[in-house]
Amino acid sequence: MQVFNEQYLAGKRVLVTGASSGIGRQTAIALAACGARVCASGRDATRLQATLDALAGTGHGLLPLDLNGDDTITEAIQADAKAHGAFHGAFHSAGVSMVRPIKMCKRKQFDDVFASSVQSALAIARAMSLRGVMEDGGSLVFMSSVAGLRGQTGMSLYSAAKAAMDGMTRSLAVEFAPRGIRVNAVCAGAIETPMHSSLLTTLNDDSIEAYRSKHLLGFGQPDDVANAVTFLMGQGGRWMTGTSLVLDGGYTVR
Ligand SMILES: NC(=O)c1ccc[n+]([C@@H]2O[C@H](COP(=O)([O-])OP(=O)(O)OC[C@H]3O[C@@H](n4cnc5c(N)ncnc54)[C@H](OP(=O)(O)O)[C@@H]3O)[C@@H](O)[C@H]2O)c1
């Protein structure tokens, strides 16, 4: 479902992490349909190539990266900008889910969840702050979740990581504002992706129905996030910064 003009992001170069699946893939497709040149990042080479093949237009590229929180992420993004041109923006979608009771949450699980989301977001922001990597007036969007706003059994680590994304977004918005760079997060409810499907396999039918009915408008689609990110990436969102945009089909209303 294309709701934005095909010239909305013409000439803009955008990094998309998690582009090999789900929300990241659909957003890469949506951004390209609006004229952006996409640098698609992920780990799985086959699925990443499938995303690249699905992008409209020309000038797209791949940046295979394991977002393990390492400082080399910053260097890889900097090198890509040097080779292919500065970024107008980035959408950091990569992340892993974690549902387990607190007694089963040890340092390893903490590192797994925080590395791909929080530490990598910081590494991306660090890269974008370096000379020549990002254009002034650009836009950074981080993938957050309603899990950072509402409590649920088994979600402590995941909720902590997403709440960290929201806090980081506000401070980065202040730090990047002098360059006219906007920084926002999207707090999504349940979106039907491979991550969502694997979560549902742990629930019985009644629990799935209860989970669905908490979303007043039902579960969301990757397109719903892609449209919000596209808006934030371009001029439509030019007066929005430091926001955690709740996009949840009514999950947090009551
Ligand atoms: N689906 C939902 O209901 C929902 C709701 C709210 C927020 N979110 C958030 O939305 C984001 C995308 O989720 P999704 O539903 O689209 O999940 P998904 O389909 O499982 O996709 C996850 C993506 O993250 C990438 N990724 C994970 N760990 C990585 C790592 N260490 N290095 C590089 N890439 C890594 C995966 O890459 P590879 O496949 O190449 O390994 C994949 O492209 C996540 O941050 C998630 O927390 C999802």
The ligand as an SDF file (V2000), in Angstrom:
LIG
                    3D

 48 52  0  0  0  0  0  0  0  0999 V2000
    6.8940   -7.7100   15.2370 N   0  0  0  0  0  0  0  0  0  0  0  0
    6.4450   -7.0640   16.2840 C   0  0  0  0  0  0  0  0  0  0  0  0
    5.3660   -7.3520   16.8110 O   0  0  0  0  0  0  0  0  0  0  0  0
    7.2340   -5.9230   16.8660 C   0  0  0  0  0  0  0  0  0  0  0  0
    6.5910   -5.0260   17.7330 C   0  0  0  0  0  0  0  0  0  0  0  0
    7.2840   -3.9700   18.2560 C   0  0  0  0  0  0  0  0  0  0  0  0
    8.6170   -3.8070   17.9470 C   0  0  0  0  0  0  0  0  0  0  0  0
    9.2320   -4.7090   17.1210 N   0  0  0  0  0  0  0  0  0  0  0  0
   10.6420   -4.4700   16.8210 C   0  0  0  0  0  0  0  0  0  0  0  0
   10.7480   -4.3120   15.4310 O   0  0  0  0  0  0  0  0  0  0  0  0
   12.0510   -4.6980   14.9960 C   0  0  0  0  0  0  0  0  0  0  0  0
   11.9380   -5.6440   13.8070 C   0  0  0  0  0  0  0  0  0  0  0  0
   11.2080   -6.7770   14.2210 O   0  0  0  0  0  0  0  0  0  0  0  0
   10.5090   -7.7680   13.1960 P   0  0  0  0  0  0  0  0  0  0  0  0
    9.2100   -8.1110   13.7680 O   0  0  0  0  0  0  0  0  0  0  0  0
   10.6110   -7.2350   11.8220 O   0  0  0  0  0  0  0  0  0  0  0  0
   11.4360   -9.0530   13.3730 O   0  0  0  0  0  0  0  0  0  0  0  0
   12.1060  -10.0710   12.3300 P   0  0  0  0  0  0  0  0  0  0  0  0
   11.2240  -10.2900   11.1830 O   0  0  0  0  0  0  0  0  0  0  0  0
   12.5340  -11.2150   13.1720 O   0  0  0  0  0  0  0  0  0  0  0  0
   13.3960   -9.2720   11.8360 O   0  0  0  0  0  0  0  0  0  0  0  0
   14.4340   -9.0020   12.7150 C   0  0  0  0  0  0  0  0  0  0  0  0
   15.5520   -8.4060   11.9260 C   0  0  0  0  0  0  0  0  0  0  0  0
   16.6030   -8.0440   12.8470 O   0  0  0  0  0  0  0  0  0  0  0  0
   17.8290   -8.5200   12.3170 C   0  0  0  0  0  0  0  0  0  0  0  0
   18.7660   -8.8140   13.4070 N   0  0  0  0  0  0  0  0  0  0  0  0
   18.5190   -9.4120   14.5880 C   0  0  0  0  0  0  0  0  0  0  0  0
   19.6650   -9.5300   15.2900 N   0  0  0  0  0  0  0  0  0  0  0  0
   20.6440   -8.9910   14.5210 C   0  0  0  0  0  0  0  0  0  0  0  0
   22.0330   -8.8100   14.6800 C   0  0  0  0  0  0  0  0  0  0  0  0
   22.6830   -9.2230   15.7890 N   0  0  0  0  0  0  0  0  0  0  0  0
   22.7300   -8.2330   13.6760 N   0  0  0  0  0  0  0  0  0  0  0  0
   22.1120   -7.8130   12.5550 C   0  0  0  0  0  0  0  0  0  0  0  0
   20.7950   -7.9530   12.3390 N   0  0  0  0  0  0  0  0  0  0  0  0
   20.0740   -8.5380   13.3130 C   0  0  0  0  0  0  0  0  0  0  0  0
   17.4660   -9.7710   11.5560 C   0  0  0  0  0  0  0  0  0  0  0  0
   18.5120  -10.0280   10.6320 O   0  0  0  0  0  0  0  0  0  0  0  0
   18.8210  -11.5180   10.0540 P   0  0  0  0  0  0  0  0  0  0  0  0
   17.4830  -12.1640    9.8320 O   0  0  0  0  0  0  0  0  0  0  0  0
   19.5510  -11.2310    8.7840 O   0  0  0  0  0  0  0  0  0  0  0  0
   19.6270  -12.2110   11.0760 O   0  0  0  0  0  0  0  0  0  0  0  0
   16.1530   -9.3650   10.9110 C   0  0  0  0  0  0  0  0  0  0  0  0
   16.3930   -8.6600    9.7090 O   0  0  0  0  0  0  0  0  0  0  0  0
   12.7310   -5.2910   16.2220 C   0  0  0  0  0  0  0  0  0  0  0  0
   13.5510   -4.3000   16.8060 O   0  0  0  0  0  0  0  0  0  0  0  0
   11.5750   -5.6080   17.1540 C   0  0  0  0  0  0  0  0  0  0  0  0
   11.9570   -5.6000   18.5010 O   0  0  0  0  0  0  0  0  0  0  0  0
    8.5730   -5.7490   16.5720 C   0  0  0  0  0  0  0  0  0  0  0  0
  1  2  1  0
  2  3  2  0
  2  4  1  0
  4  5  1  0
  4 48  2  0
  5  6  2  0
  6  7  1  0
  7  8  2  0
  8  9  1  0
  8 48  1  0
  9 10  1  0
  9 46  1  0
 10 11  1  0
 11 12  1  0
 11 44  1  0
 12 13  1  0
 13 14  1  0
 14 15  2  0
 14 16  1  0
 14 17  1  0
 17 18  1  0
 18 19  2  0
 18 20  1  0
 18 21  1  0
 21 22  1  0
 22 23  1  0
 23 24  1  0
 23 42  1  0
 24 25  1  0
 25 26  1  0
 25 36  1  0
 26 27  1  0
 26 35  1  0
 27 28  2  0
 28 29  1  0
 29 30  1  0
 29 35  2  0
 30 31  1  0
 30 32  2  0
 32 33  1  0
 33 34  2  0
 34 35  1  0
 36 37  1  0
 36 42  1  0
 37 38  1  0
 38 39  2  0
 38 40  1  0
 38 41  1  0
 42 43  1  0
 44 45  1  0
 44 46  1  0
 46 47  1  0
M  CHG  2   8   1  16  -1
M  END
$$$$
